[in-house]
Amino acid sequence: MSEDLQSKDLRVRFLIVDDHPSIRKLCVTVGASLGFDCKEAESAEAALAFLENEAPDIVLADLMMPNMTGLEFLPRVKQLLPRVEIAIMTGHGSIETAVQAMKLGAYDYITKPFRIEELKLLLQRMEEKIRLVAENQFLRDRVNADMELSGIVGSSSKIQDVLRMVARLKDTRTPVLIAGESGTGKELVARAIHFRGPFAKRPFVAVDCGSLVPTLIESELFGYEKGAFTGANRSKEGLFQTANGGTIFLDEIGELSMEMQAKMLRVLQEKEVRPVGSNVKSKVDVRVIAATNRDLESAYKEGKFRKDLYFRLNVVTLHLPPLRERKSDIQALVHYFLDKFAPGKMIAITPAANKCMLQYDWPGNVRELENCMERAVALGSQQTIELEDLPPALRSLTESGVALGVDEPFPSRSESHAPDSDLEELERATIQRVFEQVNGDKALARKMLGISRATLYRKLKRYNIAMSKRASAAS
């Protein structure tokens, strides 16, 4: 094994099963020379008893053993430990039986008497397979963790601040309060904090506090005993117990009643829950990530939210910006959702549709944009997103004074106001891309952009976009 694995004492666990002590001693010697953690069993029955409590990586078993043969032992091991690698030791007269063992899942076989180098080579090949399987599993886990973050799309400074906070919080057990408008991706960020950290393989339980039936909130969160109320035909553990050892995400925690807030505070302080109808408390160890679209600081000052619970939850606050404050991320999000709803298809977006989406304020934030793209893919041609494919709320902008038929490809801004650099960069990039598509043909470019010749020249000068002589003549 590699030195970094050895340093963490993640040695290969090697079990030798044979009724001859001399064979076991030889195998232990060879295994130890490779750095393996070696264990012995003098029979198949003893090995199975050992496997009830231990999980070796490699098993080397004799084919002919008293009471239980290697062929009988092999499927029993595979049933207990599907990922274990098993090799069979056999005499020259049992080669066919050894081949049968391989069909049952054995990695390989080795014939007795064997040379030390021969056994060493077999064990090294088995070790290599174990290492590759472990590395593949690690890569799959990392991909899964990346997928939990994949929906947090954008390069704006505000969303990069969020990603930096996720990176800092993922390795801690610190309570986090995520604040943001509906649709900004609060649960996505909570999942990123959990799945990017060392507790990724532990439970993640999301609870929408606003959707829980008031009369059943306590039993849902803390569980209940059989007979605790009408319909409680059996005992059931609550969501806190389900999340034990992992993370519980309390979405819209500001919707809890004052009575439930008091009970929630007690659970967080005492780290134990008492199911409805029971006098016995159960210990729970959970990381709490809460989220709200309300201003909880104002709420507790107004007496609408418990002050002590607020400060218990508000150890670290992570603010998610609304989409209207990071419009430079809209195009990246649009393409992300197009890939999601139409994988493998290169769907284009007309300038009019693109401009409309950039002008819109997205009160429903990223969730509204996602729904918009899903609708457009479903209703569109599967080749181009047209203005007509967008929801009516967005298309209504075309009827306003800053709409698409007038001279500006993006909302005009008063010279007295500070420029929106993100929007300007999008405007410049859009014009540049259109000119590349039409090979510098100004006449065609201004038609695609939906602007006048004078506006086009003004924008070219403003953004210092150089045109060829051929393009100038064509205009």
Protein Blocks (a to p, Z undefined) as FASTA:
>chain_A
ZZklmmnopaccdddddfbfklmmmmmmmmmmnopacdddfbfklmmmmmmmgccfbdcd
dfbdghiafklmmmmmmmmmmmbccdddddfklmmmmmmmmmnopabdcdddddfklmmm
mmmmmmmmmmmmmmmmmmmmmmmmmmmmmmmgcjbfklmmmmmmmmmmmmpcbdcddddd
ehilpmmmmmmmmmmmmklmpccddddfklpcfklmmmmmnopaehkaghiabccddfkl
mmgoiacddehkllpcfklmmmmmmmmmnopacdehiabdcddddddddddfbdfklmmm
nopacfklmmmmmmbccddddfklmmmlmmmmmmmmmmmmmghiacdddfklmmmmmmpg
olnlmmlmmmmmmmmmmmmnolaccfklpcfklmmmmmmmklmklmbfbdcddfkbccdf
klmmmmmmmmmmmmmmnnopaklmmmmnopafklmmmmmmmnopacdfklmmmZZ
